[in-house]
Amino acid sequence: MKKYDSDLFYDQLVSRLQDNKFPPCRFCGCDKYATEVSYANILTDDRLGRAGLDSSIPSGILICQNCGHMDFFVLGILDAL
Ligand SMILES: [Zn+2]
């Protein structure tokens, strides 16, 4: 299993943005974001006890530094895991 690299996630995400800039946060208008050192698994199984790696979507987390709103981006699409 590849190790998650939050810097790679951030760089891959920025490279896909128009003019390599983040749009303003849709809730507060701030354009400063941070990420976490680990990623989130978005579970796709409603039976939490049975949810495993094959029933989750590894996602990088982008957090607005002003209001704390979080967006999740699928790491597989970003080629970041
Ligand atoms: Zn915000």
PDB file of the backbone (N, CA, C, O) and the ligand in Angstrom, with CONECT records:
HET     ZN  A 101       1
ATOM      1  N   MET A   1       0.845  -1.185   0.000  1.00  0.00           N
ATOM      2  CA  MET A   1       0.000   0.000   0.000  1.00  0.00           C
ATOM      3  C   MET A   1       0.888   1.246   0.000  1.00  0.00           C
ATOM      4  O   MET A   1       1.844   1.347   0.769  1.00  0.00           O
ATOM      5  N   LYS A   2       0.551   2.181  -0.873  1.00  0.00           N
ATOM      6  CA  LYS A   2       1.314   3.423  -0.923  1.00  0.00           C
ATOM      7  C   LYS A   2       1.023   4.264   0.304  1.00  0.00           C
ATOM      8  O   LYS A   2      -0.090   4.267   0.830  1.00  0.00           O
ATOM      9  N   LYS A   3       2.041   4.974   0.747  1.00  0.00           N
ATOM     10  CA  LYS A   3       1.881   5.861   1.889  1.00  0.00           C
ATOM     11  C   LYS A   3       1.273   7.181   1.412  1.00  0.00           C
ATOM     12  O   LYS A   3       1.629   7.701   0.354  1.00  0.00           O
ATOM     13  N   TYR A   4       0.349   7.710   2.214  1.00  0.00           N
ATOM     14  CA  TYR A   4      -0.282   8.976   1.868  1.00  0.00           C
ATOM     15  C   TYR A   4       0.678  10.128   2.113  1.00  0.00           C
ATOM     16  O   TYR A   4       1.358  10.185   3.138  1.00  0.00           O
ATOM     17  N   ASP A   5       0.720  11.041   1.159  1.00  0.00           N
ATOM     18  CA  ASP A   5       1.569  12.226   1.253  1.00  0.00           C
ATOM     19  C   ASP A   5       0.665  13.443   1.047  1.00  0.00           C
ATOM     20  O   ASP A   5       0.227  13.713  -0.071  1.00  0.00           O
ATOM     21  N   SER A   6       0.390  14.174   2.123  1.00  0.00           N
ATOM     22  CA  SER A   6      -0.534  15.308   2.031  1.00  0.00           C
ATOM     23  C   SER A   6       0.014  16.410   1.119  1.00  0.00           C
ATOM     24  O   SER A   6      -0.764  17.135   0.498  1.00  0.00           O
ATOM     25  N   ASP A   7       1.324  16.544   1.033  1.00  0.00           N
ATOM     26  CA  ASP A   7       1.909  17.539   0.118  1.00  0.00           C
ATOM     27  C   ASP A   7       1.634  17.151  -1.336  1.00  0.00           C
ATOM     28  O   ASP A   7       1.344  18.014  -2.165  1.00  0.00           O
ATOM     29  N   LEU A   8       1.724  15.858  -1.644  1.00  0.00           N
ATOM     30  CA  LEU A   8       1.410  15.400  -3.001  1.00  0.00           C
ATOM     31  C   LEU A   8      -0.059  15.664  -3.312  1.00  0.00           C
ATOM     32  O   LEU A   8      -0.385  16.146  -4.396  1.00  0.00           O
ATOM     33  N   PHE A   9      -0.949  15.351  -2.368  1.00  0.00           N
ATOM     34  CA  PHE A   9      -2.375  15.634  -2.557  1.00  0.00           C
ATOM     35  C   PHE A   9      -2.585  17.111  -2.871  1.00  0.00           C
ATOM     36  O   PHE A   9      -3.274  17.449  -3.834  1.00  0.00           O
ATOM     37  N   TYR A  10      -2.003  17.982  -2.073  1.00  0.00           N
ATOM     38  CA  TYR A  10      -2.176  19.424  -2.250  1.00  0.00           C
ATOM     39  C   TYR A  10      -1.646  19.865  -3.614  1.00  0.00           C
ATOM     40  O   TYR A  10      -2.305  20.620  -4.329  1.00  0.00           O
ATOM     41  N   ASP A  11      -0.451  19.388  -3.969  1.00  0.00           N
ATOM     42  CA  ASP A  11       0.153  19.772  -5.255  1.00  0.00           C
ATOM     43  C   ASP A  11      -0.682  19.263  -6.429  1.00  0.00           C
ATOM     44  O   ASP A  11      -0.887  19.988  -7.402  1.00  0.00           O
ATOM     45  N   GLN A  12      -1.162  18.027  -6.345  1.00  0.00           N
ATOM     46  CA  GLN A  12      -1.988  17.465  -7.424  1.00  0.00           C
ATOM     47  C   GLN A  12      -3.281  18.247  -7.573  1.00  0.00           C
ATOM     48  O   GLN A  12      -3.744  18.481  -8.690  1.00  0.00           O
ATOM     49  N   LEU A  13      -3.865  18.650  -6.452  1.00  0.00           N
ATOM     50  CA  LEU A  13      -5.110  19.414  -6.498  1.00  0.00           C
ATOM     51  C   LEU A  13      -4.874  20.799  -7.114  1.00  0.00           C
ATOM     52  O   LEU A  13      -5.623  21.222  -7.995  1.00  0.00           O
ATOM     53  N   VAL A  14      -3.856  21.488  -6.660  1.00  0.00           N
ATOM     54  CA  VAL A  14      -3.558  22.828  -7.173  1.00  0.00           C
ATOM     55  C   VAL A  14      -3.270  22.791  -8.672  1.00  0.00           C
ATOM     56  O   VAL A  14      -3.655  23.700  -9.407  1.00  0.00           O
ATOM     57  N   SER A  15      -2.591  21.735  -9.118  1.00  0.00           N
ATOM     58  CA  SER A  15      -2.243  21.655 -10.545  1.00  0.00           C
ATOM     59  C   SER A  15      -3.469  21.549 -11.436  1.00  0.00           C
ATOM     60  O   SER A  15      -3.389  21.827 -12.633  1.00  0.00           O
ATOM     61  N   ARG A  16      -4.598  21.155 -10.873  1.00  0.00           N
ATOM     62  CA  ARG A  16      -5.828  21.007 -11.659  1.00  0.00           C
ATOM     63  C   ARG A  16      -6.755  22.214 -11.558  1.00  0.00           C
ATOM     64  O   ARG A  16      -7.789  22.253 -12.226  1.00  0.00           O
ATOM     65  N   LEU A  17      -6.408  23.180 -10.747  1.00  0.00           N
ATOM     66  CA  LEU A  17      -7.251  24.358 -10.581  1.00  0.00           C
ATOM     67  C   LEU A  17      -6.973  25.383 -11.676  1.00  0.00           C
ATOM     68  O   LEU A  17      -5.852  25.497 -12.170  1.00  0.00           O
ATOM     69  N   GLN A  18      -8.004  26.118 -12.040  1.00  0.00           N
ATOM     70  CA  GLN A  18      -7.830  27.170 -13.025  1.00  0.00           C
ATOM     71  C   GLN A  18      -6.820  28.180 -12.496  1.00  0.00           C
ATOM     72  O   GLN A  18      -6.962  28.677 -11.379  1.00  0.00           O
ATOM     73  N   ASP A  19      -5.811  28.482 -13.290  1.00  0.00           N
ATOM     74  CA  ASP A  19      -4.724  29.387 -12.902  1.00  0.00           C
ATOM     75  C   ASP A  19      -4.009  28.919 -11.632  1.00  0.00           C
ATOM     76  O   ASP A  19      -3.338  29.711 -10.971  1.00  0.00           O
ATOM     77  N   ASN A  20      -4.150  27.651 -11.296  1.00  0.00           N
ATOM     78  CA  ASN A  20      -3.528  27.062 -10.100  1.00  0.00           C
ATOM     79  C   ASN A  20      -3.888  27.818  -8.820  1.00  0.00           C
ATOM     80  O   ASN A  20      -3.085  27.902  -7.890  1.00  0.00           O
ATOM     81  N   LYS A  21      -5.106  28.367  -8.785  1.00  0.00           N
ATOM     82  CA  LYS A  21      -5.560  29.105  -7.601  1.00  0.00           C
ATOM     83  C   LYS A  21      -6.873  28.523  -7.100  1.00  0.00           C
ATOM     84  O   LYS A  21      -7.734  28.123  -7.883  1.00  0.00           O
ATOM     85  N   PHE A  22      -7.006  28.486  -5.792  1.00  0.00           N
ATOM     86  CA  PHE A  22      -8.258  28.015  -5.218  1.00  0.00           C
ATOM     87  C   PHE A  22      -9.344  29.070  -5.385  1.00  0.00           C
ATOM     88  O   PHE A  22      -9.078  30.261  -5.226  1.00  0.00           O
ATOM     89  N   PRO A  23     -10.563  28.646  -5.704  1.00  0.00           N
ATOM     90  CA  PRO A  23     -11.671  29.597  -5.717  1.00  0.00           C
ATOM     91  C   PRO A  23     -12.015  29.972  -4.282  1.00  0.00           C
ATOM     92  O   PRO A  23     -11.655  29.246  -3.356  1.00  0.00           O
ATOM     93  N   PRO A  24     -12.708  31.100  -4.080  1.00  0.00           N
ATOM     94  CA  PRO A  24     -13.098  31.477  -2.721  1.00  0.00           C
ATOM     95  C   PRO A  24     -13.995  30.408  -2.097  1.00  0.00           C
ATOM     96  O   PRO A  24     -14.763  29.739  -2.789  1.00  0.00           O
ATOM     97  N   CYS A  25     -13.883  30.265  -0.794  1.00  0.00           N
ATOM     98  CA  CYS A  25     -14.749  29.341  -0.056  1.00  0.00           C
ATOM     99  C   CYS A  25     -16.202  29.729  -0.323  1.00  0.00           C
ATOM    100  O   CYS A  25     -16.563  30.903  -0.241  1.00  0.00           O
ATOM    101  N   ARG A  26     -17.023  28.745  -0.640  1.00  0.00           N
ATOM    102  CA  ARG A  26     -18.424  29.036  -0.991  1.00  0.00           C
ATOM    103  C   ARG A  26     -19.247  29.500   0.200  1.00  0.00           C
ATOM    104  O   ARG A  26     -20.371  29.972   0.026  1.00  0.00           O
ATOM    105  N   PHE A  27     -18.705  29.373   1.408  1.00  0.00           N
ATOM    106  CA  PHE A  27     -19.453  29.782   2.595  1.00  0.00           C
ATOM    107  C   PHE A  27     -19.000  31.114   3.174  1.00  0.00           C
ATOM    108  O   PHE A  27     -19.823  31.870   3.692  1.00  0.00           O
ATOM    109  N   CYS A  28     -17.703  31.418   3.097  1.00  0.00           N
ATOM    110  CA  CYS A  28     -17.229  32.643   3.737  1.00  0.00           C
ATOM    111  C   CYS A  28     -16.422  33.540   2.806  1.00  0.00           C
ATOM    112  O   CYS A  28     -16.165  34.695   3.146  1.00  0.00           O
ATOM    113  N   GLY A  29     -16.017  33.041   1.645  1.00  0.00           N
ATOM    114  CA  GLY A  29     -15.281  33.852   0.693  1.00  0.00           C
ATOM    115  C   GLY A  29     -13.783  33.862   0.885  1.00  0.00           C
ATOM    116  O   GLY A  29     -13.064  34.451   0.078  1.00  0.00           O
ATOM    117  N   CYS A  30     -13.295  33.225   1.933  1.00  0.00           N
ATOM    118  CA  CYS A  30     -11.849  33.167   2.175  1.00  0.00           C
ATOM    119  C   CYS A  30     -11.177  32.325   1.084  1.00  0.00           C
ATOM    120  O   CYS A  30     -11.803  31.410   0.549  1.00  0.00           O
ATOM    121  N   ASP A  31      -9.923  32.616   0.746  1.00  0.00           N
ATOM    122  CA  ASP A  31      -9.230  31.799  -0.248  1.00  0.00           C
ATOM    123  C   ASP A  31      -7.975  31.140   0.320  1.00  0.00           C
ATOM    124  O   ASP A  31      -7.055  30.788  -0.417  1.00  0.00           O
ATOM    125  N   LYS A  32      -7.955  30.980   1.636  1.00  0.00           N
ATOM    126  CA  LYS A  32      -6.826  30.298   2.288  1.00  0.00           C
ATOM    127  C   LYS A  32      -7.309  28.930   2.780  1.00  0.00           C
ATOM    128  O   LYS A  32      -8.322  28.821   3.471  1.00  0.00           O
ATOM    129  N   TYR A  33      -6.557  27.895   2.404  1.00  0.00           N
ATOM    130  CA  TYR A  33      -6.947  26.538   2.747  1.00  0.00           C
ATOM    131  C   TYR A  33      -5.781  25.790   3.371  1.00  0.00           C
ATOM    132  O   TYR A  33      -4.617  26.144   3.184  1.00  0.00           O
ATOM    133  N   ALA A  34      -6.118  24.762   4.107  1.00  0.00           N
ATOM    134  CA  ALA A  34      -5.120  23.867   4.677  1.00  0.00           C
ATOM    135  C   ALA A  34      -5.583  22.445   4.412  1.00  0.00           C
ATOM    136  O   ALA A  34      -6.725  22.218   4.015  1.00  0.00           O
ATOM    137  N   THR A  35      -4.700  21.500   4.632  1.00  0.00           N
ATOM    138  CA  THR A  35      -5.084  20.102   4.519  1.00  0.00           C
ATOM    139  C   THR A  35      -4.624  19.370   5.770  1.00  0.00           C
ATOM    140  O   THR A  35      -3.954  19.952   6.623  1.00  0.00           O
ATOM    141  N   GLU A  36      -4.974  18.125   5.879  1.00  0.00           N
ATOM    142  CA  GLU A  36      -4.610  17.312   7.031  1.00  0.00           C
ATOM    143  C   GLU A  36      -3.464  16.377   6.657  1.00  0.00           C
ATOM    144  O   GLU A  36      -3.237  16.108   5.477  1.00  0.00           O
ATOM    145  N   VAL A  37      -2.745  15.885   7.658  1.00  0.00           N
ATOM    146  CA  VAL A  37      -1.640  14.965   7.385  1.00  0.00           C
ATOM    147  C   VAL A  37      -2.142  13.566   7.036  1.00  0.00           C
ATOM    148  O   VAL A  37      -1.386  12.742   6.522  1.00  0.00           O
ATOM    149  N   SER A  38      -3.423  13.299   7.318  1.00  0.00           N
ATOM    150  CA  SER A  38      -4.003  12.011   6.940  1.00  0.00           C
ATOM    151  C   SER A  38      -5.233  12.259   6.074  1.00  0.00           C
ATOM    152  O   SER A  38      -5.699  13.393   5.953  1.00  0.00           O
ATOM    153  N   TYR A  39      -5.752  11.202   5.478  1.00  0.00           N
ATOM    154  CA  TYR A  39      -6.905  11.336   4.605  1.00  0.00           C
ATOM    155  C   TYR A  39      -8.138  10.741   5.262  1.00  0.00           C
ATOM    156  O   TYR A  39      -8.047  10.084   6.300  1.00  0.00           O
ATOM    157  N   ALA A  40      -9.285  10.974   4.653  1.00  0.00           N
ATOM    158  CA  ALA A  40     -10.551  10.431   5.158  1.00  0.00           C
ATOM    159  C   ALA A  40     -10.980   9.266   4.277  1.00  0.00           C
ATOM    160  O   ALA A  40     -10.747   9.270   3.068  1.00  0.00           O
ATOM    161  N   ASN A  41     -11.604   8.277   4.888  1.00  0.00           N
ATOM    162  CA  ASN A  41     -12.243   7.213   4.123  1.00  0.00           C
ATOM    163  C   ASN A  41     -13.731   7.503   4.121  1.00  0.00           C
ATOM    164  O   ASN A  41     -14.376   7.469   5.169  1.00  0.00           O
ATOM    165  N   ILE A  42     -14.278   7.786   2.949  1.00  0.00           N
ATOM    166  CA  ILE A  42     -15.708   8.007   2.823  1.00  0.00           C
ATOM    167  C   ILE A  42     -16.356   6.631   2.658  1.00  0.00           C
ATOM    168  O   ILE A  42     -16.172   5.963   1.640  1.00  0.00           O
ATOM    169  N   LEU A  43     -17.106   6.228   3.660  1.00  0.00           N
ATOM    170  CA  LEU A  43     -17.686   4.882   3.645  1.00  0.00           C
ATOM    171  C   LEU A  43     -18.857   4.821   2.676  1.00  0.00           C
ATOM    172  O   LEU A  43     -19.681   5.734   2.615  1.00  0.00           O
ATOM    173  N   THR A  44     -18.916   3.730   1.918  1.00  0.00           N
ATOM    174  CA  THR A  44     -19.992   3.556   0.947  1.00  0.00           C
ATOM    175  C   THR A  44     -20.899   2.401   1.320  1.00  0.00           C
ATOM    176  O   THR A  44     -21.758   2.001   0.533  1.00  0.00           O
ATOM    177  N   ASP A  45     -20.713   1.864   2.516  1.00  0.00           N
ATOM    178  CA  ASP A  45     -21.524   0.742   2.988  1.00  0.00           C
ATOM    179  C   ASP A  45     -22.304   1.216   4.197  1.00  0.00           C
ATOM    180  O   ASP A  45     -21.721   1.782   5.122  1.00  0.00           O
ATOM    181  N   ASP A  46     -23.603   0.998   4.210  1.00  0.00           N
ATOM    182  CA  ASP A  46     -24.405   1.473   5.336  1.00  0.00           C
ATOM    183  C   ASP A  46     -24.289   0.557   6.553  1.00  0.00           C
ATOM    184  O   ASP A  46     -24.849   0.852   7.608  1.00  0.00           O
ATOM    185  N   ARG A  47     -23.569  -0.544   6.408  1.00  0.00           N
ATOM    186  CA  ARG A  47     -23.328  -1.435   7.544  1.00  0.00           C
ATOM    187  C   ARG A  47     -21.923  -1.143   8.065  1.00  0.00           C
ATOM    188  O   ARG A  47     -20.947  -1.758   7.634  1.00  0.00           O
ATOM    189  N   LEU A  48     -21.838  -0.207   8.984  1.00  0.00           N
ATOM    190  CA  LEU A  48     -20.541   0.316   9.423  1.00  0.00           C
ATOM    191  C   LEU A  48     -19.588  -0.791   9.852  1.00  0.00           C
ATOM    192  O   LEU A  48     -18.397  -0.730   9.549  1.00  0.00           O
ATOM    193  N   GLY A  49     -20.087  -1.788  10.542  1.00  0.00           N
ATOM    194  CA  GLY A  49     -19.231  -2.864  11.027  1.00  0.00           C
ATOM    195  C   GLY A  49     -18.619  -3.692   9.918  1.00  0.00           C
ATOM    196  O   GLY A  49     -17.605  -4.357  10.131  1.00  0.00           O
ATOM    197  N   ARG A  50     -19.213  -3.663   8.747  1.00  0.00           N
ATOM    198  CA  ARG A  50     -18.703  -4.463   7.631  1.00  0.00           C
ATOM    199  C   ARG A  50     -17.906  -3.637   6.641  1.00  0.00           C
ATOM    200  O   ARG A  50     -17.297  -4.183   5.720  1.00  0.00           O
ATOM    201  N   ALA A  51     -17.906  -2.338   6.822  1.00  0.00           N
ATOM    202  CA  ALA A  51     -17.223  -1.472   5.869  1.00  0.00           C
ATOM    203  C   ALA A  51     -15.721  -1.715   5.925  1.00  0.00           C
ATOM    204  O   ALA A  51     -15.123  -1.672   7.001  1.00  0.00           O
ATOM    205  N   GLY A  52     -15.123  -1.963   4.801  1.00  0.00           N
ATOM    206  CA  GLY A  52     -13.684  -2.184   4.707  1.00  0.00           C
ATOM    207  C   GLY A  52     -13.099  -1.290   3.644  1.00  0.00           C
ATOM    208  O   GLY A  52     -13.768  -0.391   3.134  1.00  0.00           O
ATOM    209  N   LEU A  53     -11.849  -1.538   3.313  1.00  0.00           N
ATOM    210  CA  LEU A  53     -11.188  -0.701   2.320  1.00  0.00           C
ATOM    211  C   LEU A  53     -11.861  -0.785   0.955  1.00  0.00           C
ATOM    212  O   LEU A  53     -11.831   0.175   0.186  1.00  0.00           O
ATOM    213  N   ASP A  54     -12.472  -1.942   0.651  1.00  0.00           N
ATOM    214  CA  ASP A  54     -13.118  -2.081  -0.650  1.00  0.00           C
ATOM    215  C   ASP A  54     -14.476  -1.397  -0.689  1.00  0.00           C
ATOM    216  O   ASP A  54     -15.089  -1.310  -1.753  1.00  0.00           O
ATOM    217  N   SER A  55     -14.956  -0.911   0.447  1.00  0.00           N
ATOM    218  CA  SER A  55     -16.241  -0.212   0.475  1.00  0.00           C
ATOM    219  C   SER A  55     -16.075   1.193   1.039  1.00  0.00           C
ATOM    220  O   SER A  55     -16.923   1.693   1.778  1.00  0.00           O
ATOM    221  N   SER A  56     -14.969   1.809   0.674  1.00  0.00           N
ATOM    222  CA  SER A  56     -14.744   3.193   1.075  1.00  0.00           C
ATOM    223  C   SER A  56     -13.948   3.909  -0.010  1.00  0.00           C
ATOM    224  O   SER A  56     -13.287   3.279  -0.836  1.00  0.00           O
ATOM    225  N   ILE A  57     -14.024   5.220   0.010  1.00  0.00           N
ATOM    226  CA  ILE A  57     -13.338   6.033  -0.979  1.00  0.00           C
ATOM    227  C   ILE A  57     -12.319   6.909  -0.254  1.00  0.00           C
ATOM    228  O   ILE A  57     -12.704   7.857   0.430  1.00  0.00           O
ATOM    229  N   PRO A  58     -11.019   6.608  -0.391  1.00  0.00           N
ATOM    230  CA  PRO A  58     -10.004   7.443   0.229  1.00  0.00           C
ATOM    231  C   PRO A  58     -10.039   8.855  -0.361  1.00  0.00           C
ATOM    232  O   PRO A  58      -9.998   9.030  -1.579  1.00  0.00           O
ATOM    233  N   SER A  59     -10.114   9.845   0.508  1.00  0.00           N
ATOM    234  CA  SER A  59     -10.294  11.227   0.047  1.00  0.00           C
ATOM    235  C   SER A  59      -9.415  12.189   0.820  1.00  0.00           C
ATOM    236  O   SER A  59      -9.326  12.135   2.047  1.00  0.00           O
ATOM    237  N   GLY A  60      -8.764  13.076   0.071  1.00  0.00           N
ATOM    238  CA  GLY A  60      -7.987  14.133   0.695  1.00  0.00           C
ATOM    239  C   GLY A  60      -8.924  15.222   1.221  1.00  0.00           C
ATOM    240  O   GLY A  60     -10.005  15.448   0.676  1.00  0.00           O
ATOM    241  N   ILE A  61      -8.493  15.883   2.281  1.00  0.00           N
ATOM    242  CA  ILE A  61      -9.336  16.867   2.958  1.00  0.00           C
ATOM    243  C   ILE A  61      -8.757  18.263   2.743  1.00  0.00           C
ATOM    244  O   ILE A  61      -7.575  18.507   2.984  1.00  0.00           O
ATOM    245  N   LEU A  62      -9.617  19.170   2.285  1.00  0.00           N
ATOM    246  CA  LEU A  62      -9.239  20.569   2.133  1.00  0.00           C
ATOM    247  C   LEU A  62     -10.108  21.377   3.091  1.00  0.00           C
ATOM    248  O   LEU A  62     -11.334  21.271   3.067  1.00  0.00           O
ATOM    249  N   ILE A  63      -9.465  22.188   3.936  1.00  0.00           N
ATOM    250  CA  ILE A  63     -10.175  22.894   4.997  1.00  0.00           C
ATOM    251  C   ILE A  63      -9.994  24.395   4.844  1.00  0.00           C
ATOM    252  O   ILE A  63      -8.869  24.884   4.746  1.00  0.00           O
ATOM    253  N   CYS A  64     -11.106  25.125   4.825  1.00  0.00           N
ATOM    254  CA  CYS A  64     -11.046  26.585   4.800  1.00  0.00           C
ATOM    255  C   CYS A  64     -10.446  27.061   6.123  1.00  0.00           C
ATOM    256  O   CYS A  64     -10.901  26.672   7.199  1.00  0.00           O
ATOM    257  N   GLN A  65      -9.430  27.898   6.030  1.00  0.00           N
ATOM    258  CA  GLN A  65      -8.757  28.351   7.248  1.00  0.00           C
ATOM    259  C   GLN A  65      -9.564  29.385   8.023  1.00  0.00           C
ATOM    260  O   GLN A  65      -9.233  29.695   9.168  1.00  0.00           O
ATOM    261  N   ASN A  66     -10.620  29.922   7.414  1.00  0.00           N
ATOM    262  CA  ASN A  66     -11.438  30.912   8.119  1.00  0.00           C
ATOM    263  C   ASN A  66     -12.634  30.273   8.821  1.00  0.00           C
ATOM    264  O   ASN A  66     -12.820  30.451  10.025  1.00  0.00           O
ATOM    265  N   CYS A  67     -13.444  29.528   8.066  1.00  0.00           N
ATOM    266  CA  CYS A  67     -14.692  29.012   8.648  1.00  0.00           C
ATOM    267  C   CYS A  67     -14.652  27.518   8.950  1.00  0.00           C
ATOM    268  O   CYS A  67     -15.552  27.003   9.613  1.00  0.00           O
ATOM    269  N   GLY A  68     -13.632  26.817   8.479  1.00  0.00           N
ATOM    270  CA  GLY A  68     -13.506  25.395   8.770  1.00  0.00           C
ATOM    271  C   GLY A  68     -14.292  24.484   7.852  1.00  0.00           C
ATOM    272  O   GLY A  68     -14.319  23.271   8.060  1.00  0.00           O
ATOM    273  N   HIS A  69     -14.939  25.051   6.833  1.00  0.00           N
ATOM    274  CA  HIS A  69     -15.646  24.195   5.881  1.00  0.00           C
ATOM    275  C   HIS A  69     -14.661  23.220   5.255  1.00  0.00           C
ATOM    276  O   HIS A  69     -13.528  23.583   4.938  1.00  0.00           O
ATOM    277  N   MET A  70     -15.106  21.972   5.077  1.00  0.00           N
ATOM    278  CA  MET A  70     -14.236  20.946   4.496  1.00  0.00           C
ATOM    279  C   MET A  70     -14.804  20.453   3.177  1.00  0.00           C
ATOM    280  O   MET A  70     -16.009  20.248   3.039  1.00  0.00           O
ATOM    281  N   ASP A  71     -13.912  20.266   2.208  1.00  0.00           N
ATOM    282  CA  ASP A  71     -14.241  19.595   0.962  1.00  0.00           C
ATOM    283  C   ASP A  71     -13.357  18.356   0.879  1.00  0.00           C
ATOM    284  O   ASP A  71     -12.226  18.350   1.364  1.00  0.00           O
ATOM    285  N   PHE A  72     -13.889  17.308   0.258  1.00  0.00           N
ATOM    286  CA  PHE A  72     -13.173  16.046   0.127  1.00  0.00           C
ATOM    287  C   PHE A  72     -12.954  15.753  -1.356  1.00  0.00           C
ATOM    288  O   PHE A  72     -13.861  15.924  -2.170  1.00  0.00           O
ATOM    289  N   PHE A  73     -11.762  15.318  -1.696  1.00  0.00           N
ATOM    290  CA  PHE A  73     -11.405  15.034  -3.083  1.00  0.00           C
ATOM    291  C   PHE A  73     -10.893  13.601  -3.183  1.00  0.00           C
ATOM    292  O   PHE A  73     -10.034  13.178  -2.409  1.00  0.00           O
ATOM    293  N   VAL A  74     -11.431  12.870  -4.139  1.00  0.00           N
ATOM    294  CA  VAL A  74     -11.080  11.462  -4.303  1.00  0.00           C
ATOM    295  C   VAL A  74      -9.614  11.343  -4.707  1.00  0.00           C
ATOM    296  O   VAL A  74      -9.203  11.854  -5.748  1.00  0.00           O
ATOM    297  N   LEU A  75      -8.829  10.660  -3.865  1.00  0.00           N
ATOM    298  CA  LEU A  75      -7.385  10.571  -4.098  1.00  0.00           C
ATOM    299  C   LEU A  75      -7.057   9.791  -5.356  1.00  0.00           C
ATOM    300  O   LEU A  75      -6.053  10.078  -6.009  1.00  0.00           O
ATOM    301  N   GLY A  76      -7.870   8.819  -5.712  1.00  0.00           N
ATOM    302  CA  GLY A  76      -7.613   8.042  -6.928  1.00  0.00           C
ATOM    303  C   GLY A  76      -7.676   8.901  -8.176  1.00  0.00           C
ATOM    304  O   GLY A  76      -6.865   8.739  -9.088  1.00  0.00           O
ATOM    305  N   ILE A  77      -8.620   9.799  -8.220  1.00  0.00           N
ATOM    306  CA  ILE A  77      -8.741  10.688  -9.384  1.00  0.00           C
ATOM    307  C   ILE A  77      -7.545  11.630  -9.462  1.00  0.00           C
ATOM    308  O   ILE A  77      -7.084  11.970 -10.552  1.00  0.00           O
ATOM    309  N   LEU A  78      -7.049  12.045  -8.315  1.00  0.00           N
ATOM    310  CA  LEU A  78      -5.907  12.961  -8.277  1.00  0.00           C
ATOM    311  C   LEU A  78      -4.570  12.225  -8.418  1.00  0.00           C
ATOM    312  O   LEU A  78      -3.513  12.854  -8.459  1.00  0.00           O
ATOM    313  N   ASP A  79      -4.624  10.885  -8.490  1.00  0.00           N
ATOM    314  CA  ASP A  79      -3.405  10.087  -8.535  1.00  0.00           C
ATOM    315  C   ASP A  79      -2.487  10.435  -7.360  1.00  0.00           C
ATOM    316  O   ASP A  79      -1.279  10.621  -7.510  1.00  0.00           O
ATOM    317  N   ALA A  80      -3.117  10.514  -6.188  1.00  0.00           N
ATOM    318  CA  ALA A  80      -2.388  10.961  -4.992  1.00  0.00           C
ATOM    319  C   ALA A  80      -2.390   9.904  -3.889  1.00  0.00           C
ATOM    320  O   ALA A  80      -2.185  10.241  -2.723  1.00  0.00           O
ATOM    321  N   LEU A  81      -2.613   8.653  -4.224  1.00  0.00           N
ATOM    322  CA  LEU A  81      -2.505   7.575  -3.230  1.00  0.00           C
ATOM    323  C   LEU A  81      -2.171   6.286  -3.937  1.00  0.00           C
ATOM    324  O   LEU A  81      -2.032   5.246  -3.293  1.00  0.00           O
TER     325      LEU A  81
HETATM  326 ZN    ZN A 101     -14.803  29.352   4.567  1.00  0.00          ZN2+
END
